[in-house]
Amino acid sequence: MGPADVEAVWRIESARIVAALTRFTGDFGLAEDAAQEAVAEALVSWPQAAPASPVGWLMATARRRAIDTIRRRAALRDRYALLATDDEVAEVAVDDTDPDRIDDDVLKLMFISCHPVLSPEARVALTLRVVGGLSSEEIARAFLVSVPTVQARITRGKKTIAAAGVPFELPPAAERKQRLGGVLSVLYVIFSEGSTATSGDRLVRPDVAYEAIRLARTLAALQPAEPEVHGLLALFELTAARFPARTAPDGAPILLEDQDRRRWDFSAIRRGLAALAQASPRGLGPYGLQAAIAAVHASAPSVAETDWDRIVLLYEALGRVAPSPVVELNRAVAVAMASGPAAGLAIVDELVVTDRLPGSHLVPTVRGELLTRLGRRPEARAELELAARLCTNERERSVLLGKAAALG
């Protein structure tokens, strides 16, 4: 077994391993460190002698590393003595433990990684590292930051959790809904960065987006009665279904009206619609409503034949349950498609007057498009050039500059 095999096992089983170790040691940071040490040892050992049970080998090795660390902590000798007494029980492989308990452990791990005491950046880094199994290098590439920055976020996050005394347990029922919202928001941030990168020379980072989908599927399996979990998964699947048609072979963006819809992933659309159906009977929340909008696009044969009136209604509903300037901007686009660019421009102008999205390239982008449709070319060009200056994604910027030049 080579490094690729170690990576594959770790990517699939990391959450279960770290979760079981956290339950075993009672120390989230120690569990994650011990698991990483086990992976490092596997990279050396497995090519020479492949274990019969790779997951069991990683668990047993990580547990030994955890016990060694506790032994070295003089202040915790009593605790080590207790663990050492149970050493034989501790050597049971993950595969031999209660699967329901393991699932419960993974859910606890998600809640810890997304705990509100952590900064948003630490939540994302810890979730990808501990629950997703990504390396610091992979996270750094995904978010275009340095490896030391990612490592610092992870280290600070683990220290914050230890200092706050965050227990390895599910939140009480009274606060679980609220805390679940935090988990969903972290997954949403990860997917959003993958589906439309905020910076760099790539419009889409599918590897990041698909990792968010994998985590959302795990969460949906662990929380099958939560409609917003299914709504989020539906949104991810339906959005990712358009990935194959969103960029040209050279990476250049392809706008929705120009996409070859035959290239959309119809398996992902079916999965998304199925997840949306699971969310719908219990009432759609913010993620479910966004998924419903994506479903309208997915079922339309073209932009012109899209049910824009329904999309407007869905954005109005979304604006009531989760008001935000981005939702209002998207509603303006839908209104422009349903009722004409002048109607949409009025909504955008209100956003400009109230300055609700300062520094964002999105407002001048939409305003430039609507002014173009109204034939106000000089104003449209100025807006598109402003949008290009504000945009930090090189691919998007090139499209904006091209549109501005075409108006010259």
N, C-alpha and C positions, 0 to 999 in steps of 0.2 A: 504494500500500500504506500502510495506516494503522497506528497503534500496536497495534491488535489483531492485525494480521498479524505485526508484529515479535514480539509476545509469543508468538504461536502457534509461530513458527519457533524461537524461543529455548527454549520449554518442551520441544519435541520433540528439538531437536538440541544443547542446551546441554552435556550430558555428553560427547558426541562432540567438540565444539569445544574444551572445556576440557581434555579428555584429550589431544587431539592437540597442543594448545598446551603442555601440561605436558611431553610428550615432546620437543617442539621446543625449549623453553627450559630444561628441567631444573629449573624453579622453579614449584612449585604455586601459591604466592601470586601471583607475577607473572602466571601464565597466567590465573588467575581475575580479577584486576584488569583485564588487557588485554581479556578477553572482555566484561566489564561496560562498558568504555569503547566497545567496538565496538557494543554494543547501544544505548548512549546516542547514538552517532553515527547509527545506523540510524533511530532515532526521528525524527531531523531530516532525514535524507537520503532515506529511502525514499518518503515521501509526495510528494516532488518528482520522483524518478526511481527507479522500482522496478528492482532488479537482476535480471538474467536468472537468476542462481544465488544466491538469498538466503544459503544456507549457505556457499557459496564466498566471497561478499562479506564475511560476518561473519568467516570464518577469515582472509582476506587482511588485512582491516582490523585485526583483533586482533593478527595477527603483526607488522604495521607498528608498532602501539602498543607491543608488547613490545620490539621492536628499539629504538624511540625511548627507552624507559625504560632499557634496558641501556646505550644510548649516554650517557645522562645520569649513569650511575653510573661515576664516574672509576675506581674500583677494579676495574671489570670491562671496561675498554676492550679488552683482548685477546680477551675472550670475545665482545664485540660485533663485533670485526673478523672473527672466525670466522663468526658468524651472518650478517653483512653479505655475506660472500663467497658464502654459499649462498642469498642473497636470492631469486634467480630460482627455485630449487628450492622455496623456502618458499612461493611464491605458488600452488602447486597446491591446488585446492579439495579439501575433505574428500571430496567425492563421487568424486574421481579417485584416492584412495589405496586401499590394500589393505583391503577391508572386514573381513577377519579380524583385521588388526592394529588397526583402530579398535575392534572389539569387545574385544580384549585390553586396549586402552588404557582403555576404560570400566570394565572390571573392576579395573584398577589404581587408577583414580580412586576407586572405591567403597572399596577397601581403605585408601587414604590418608584419605578423609573419615571413616572409622570406625577410625582407628588408635588403639591402646590408650594412646598418650601423651596423647591429648586427653581432656578432661572429657566426661562423658555429654552435657551440654548442648551443648558445641561439636560433638560428633559428629552430633547431630541437626540442628543449624543448618547445618553444612557440607554434610551429605548433602542436605538439602532445597535449599540454595542452589546447590551446585556440581553435584550429580548430578541433582537434580530440576528445577533451573531456576527455583525460586521466588524472588521478591524478598524483601528484608528485611521489607517491609510485610506481605506474605502470611504469612511465617513468624510475625511478631509477632501477627497476627490469629489464626493457628491455635493458638498456645500462650498467648494472652492476656498477653503481655509487651510492653514498650515496644519501639519500633523501635531506639532507641539500645542497648538491652540485646542485641537480636539482632545488631546490627552489631558490638558489642563482643565477643560470643562468636565471631563469624566472624573478626574481626581477631586476637583472641588465638589462635584455632585455627590460623590461617595462620602466625602468628609462632612458635607452638609447633612446628609441623611443620618450619619452616625451622631453628629452633634445634636440633631433634633430628636434623637431617640425614636426614629420612625420604626414602628413594630412591623414584623413580617406577618401581616394579617390583612384580611379584607376589611375595608372601612365599614363602620356600623351602617345598618340599613338606612338610617336617617340621612346620612351624608353620601351614600354610595352613588346615587344619581348624579349629584354634583361632581363628585370625583371622577365618575365615568366620563362626564363631559370633558374633563381635562385630558383623559387618555385619548378620546376621540379627536380633540383639537391637535394633539401632538401628531397623531397619524395623518391628519388633514394637512398639517404643515409639511410633513415629509412628502406626502403625495404631491402637494402643490409645487414643491421645488422640483420634483421629478417631471411633472407634466408641463410646466412652463418655468424654466430656470430663470432665476432673478438676475443672474449675471453669467459671464463667460461667453464662449463661442458656440454653444449648443442650445437649441431651442428646447429640446426634450431630453431628459435623462431617464430612459426607460428603466434602468437598473434600480434607481431610487424609487420610482413610482411602483414598480412591481414588488419591491420590498414592503412598501406600505400596504399594498394589496394583500400580500402574504400575512402580514400582521393583522390586518382587518379580518381576514378569513379566520385566523386563530381566535380573535376576540369574539367573532360571531358564533363560533363553535362553543366558546366558553360561556357566552351570555345570549343564548338563543331567544330569550323572552324580551330582549331590549330592542324595540323597533328602530331606534336611531343607529344602533350598531349595524343593522341590516341596511338602513338608509345610507350610511357612510360607505359600506361595501358596494352597494348598488351604484353610488356616485362614482367610485373609483373604477369599477368595471366598465361602466358606460362611457366614461371619459377616456379610459385607456383603449377602448375599442377603436378610437379614431387615430391612435398613434401611427399605424402603418401608412396613413394617407396624409399626415400633417407635415411631413418634410420631404423634400426632393432628395435624390441620391447624393447630392453634394451638401445636404444639411439645410438648404434654404427653406424657410417656412412656406407652407402652402395654405392659403386662406380657406375658410370653410366653404365658400361658394365655388372654389376651384378644385376641391378635393374629389378624387375618384372614389366614390362611396363603395365601389365594388371591392376596394382594398381594406375596408373596415373589417375588424375582427368580429364576425357575427357570433362566434362562440362566446366572446366576452359580453356581447349585447344580450344574449340569452341568459347568461349568468347574472348580469345586472338587472334584467327585468324580473328574474326569479327572486333576487334579493329584495327588490322594490316591492314585489307582491307580499313578501313576508313582513315588510314594514308597514304597508298600507292599512291592513285591517285595524291596527292599533293607533292610527293617526300619524300623519307625517310631521316630523319636526324639521329643523333647518336643513339637515343633511338629506333627509328624505325628499324635501321639496326641491333641493338642487338636483337630486337624482331624477325626480319627475321631469324637470326641465330637460335634463340630458336625455331622458327617454323619448321626449317629443322630437328632439333632433335626430336620435337614432332611428326613429320610425319613419322619418320624412325622406322621400326620394330625392329632394333637392331643397336648396334654400328657399326658392320661390314657392314651393309647395309645402313648406313648414307651417304648422298651425301656430302662427305668431300670436294670435289672440289668446290662445291657451297659455302660451309662455308668459304673456303680459300678466294674466291672472295669477299664475304661479309666482311670478316675481312680486306681485302685490301682496300675496299671502306670505311670502318669505320676508318681505319688508315689515310685515306686522309682527312676526314671531322673532325675527333676528335683524332688526334694522341696522343698516350700515351704508356708508356712501358708495361702496363697491356694488352692493345690491341695487342701489338707486341708479348707478351708472349703467348696470346691465339692463335694468328695466327701461332706461332711456333707449338703449339699442333696440330692445324688443318693440317698444312703442313706435320707434322710427320705422321698423319693418312692417308693423301692422297698420299704422296710421299716417306714415309719411315722415320725412326727415325734419320738418319744421316742428312737429309735435315732440320728437325726441330731443331736438336742440333746446327747446324750452326747459326741459328737465336738466340737461347738462349745464345750461347757463346758470340755473339756480345753484348747482354744485359749485360753479366758479365763483359766484357772488358770495356764497357762505364759506368758501375756501375749506371744504371738508376733506379734500384729498391733496393737501399741500405737498409739492415736490414729486408727485406721482406723474408718470408719463401717460397714465391711462386716460385722464380727462382730456388733455389736448389731442390724444390719438382719436378718441371717439368724436370730439368736436371737429377735428380736421376732416374725418370721414363724412360727417353730416353736412358740413359746409361745402364739401366737394359735391355732394349729391344735390345741394341747393344752387350750385353754379357760382358760389362765391369763392372763386379760385385764389385770389391773393390772400384772403383771410385763412383759407384752408391750408395753403402752403406754409404760412407763418405758424399755424398750430402744429402741423406735422413736423416742421423743423424744431419747434420747441419740444415736442414729444421725443424726437431723436436725441436731443441734448440731454434730456432727463433719463432716457432709457439706459440701463446698464447691461442689457443682454445684446451682444453684438449682432446676432441674427435678426432680432426684432428691429434693432436700430437701422440695419441695412434696408429692410423693407420700408421703414418710415421715410428714410432719405430718398429711396426710389420713388415713392409716391409723391413726395414733395417735388422732386425734380420733374416728374411727369406733368406737374401743374405749372411749370415755369414758362 
